[in-house]
Amino acid sequence: GRGGYDRRGGGAGGGYGGGGGGADQYGDSAQKSSFSIPTRIVGRVIGKGGSRIKNIQDESGARVKVHSNRENHSDMTSVDVFGTEDARAEAERQIQQIVNQDDGQ
């Protein structure tokens, strides 16, 4: 099984985002922020085959990890964002935009 939490280094663990990538960019200096989004829009944030979340990561330079915990049926899903302050802010802004679009419907 794939137990445990993120062991630094090999980008294997990330359910989405294909791990790896520019993992070296994020040494121990990388900061992490976490926030929650409504579970019902997780699919929209991730996009088809992970395309949307990949875009967000490419554009922001941050790494985004969505904790997909479908089995506990909670209304909110936590998201971790790793990277510089600017990168995290940009990733959060883009995700927030998707959340806000949802509320407008």
PEDAZI-V650314 format. One record per residue. N is the residue number from 1. BURIAL is 1 if it has 16 or more other ideal C-beta (glycine too) atoms within 10 Angstrom, else 0. Layout:
# PEDAZI-V650314
n:N burial:BURIAL
n:N burial:BURIAL
This chain:
# PEDAZI-V650314
n:1 burial:0
n:2 burial:0
n:3 burial:0
n:4 burial:0
n:5 burial:0
n:6 burial:0
n:7 burial:0
n:8 burial:0
n:9 burial:0
n:10 burial:0
n:11 burial:1
n:12 burial:0
n:13 burial:0
n:14 burial:1
n:15 burial:0
n:16 burial:1
n:17 burial:1
n:18 burial:0
n:19 burial:0
n:20 burial:0
n:21 burial:0
n:22 burial:0
n:23 burial:1
n:24 burial:0
n:25 burial:0
n:26 burial:1
n:27 burial:0
n:28 burial:0
n:29 burial:0
n:30 burial:1
n:31 burial:0
n:32 burial:0
n:33 burial:0
n:34 burial:0
n:35 burial:0
n:36 burial:0
n:37 burial:1
n:38 burial:0
n:39 burial:1
n:40 burial:0
n:41 burial:1
n:42 burial:1
n:43 burial:0
n:44 burial:1
n:45 burial:1
n:46 burial:1
n:47 burial:0
n:48 burial:0
n:49 burial:0
n:50 burial:1
n:51 burial:0
n:52 burial:1
n:53 burial:1
n:54 burial:1
n:55 burial:0
n:56 burial:1
n:57 burial:1
n:58 burial:0
n:59 burial:0
n:60 burial:1
n:61 burial:1
n:62 burial:1
n:63 burial:1
n:64 burial:1
n:65 burial:1
n:66 burial:1
n:67 burial:0
n:68 burial:0
n:69 burial:0
n:70 burial:0
n:71 burial:0
n:72 burial:0
n:73 burial:0
n:74 burial:0
n:75 burial:0
n:76 burial:0
n:77 burial:1
n:78 burial:0
n:79 burial:1
n:80 burial:1
n:81 burial:1
n:82 burial:1
n:83 burial:1
n:84 burial:1
n:85 burial:0
n:86 burial:0
n:87 burial:1
n:88 burial:1
n:89 burial:0
n:90 burial:1
n:91 burial:1
n:92 burial:1
n:93 burial:0
n:94 burial:1
n:95 burial:1
n:96 burial:0
n:97 burial:0
n:98 burial:1
n:99 burial:0
n:100 burial:0
n:101 burial:0
n:102 burial:0
n:103 burial:0
n:104 burial:0
n:105 burial:0
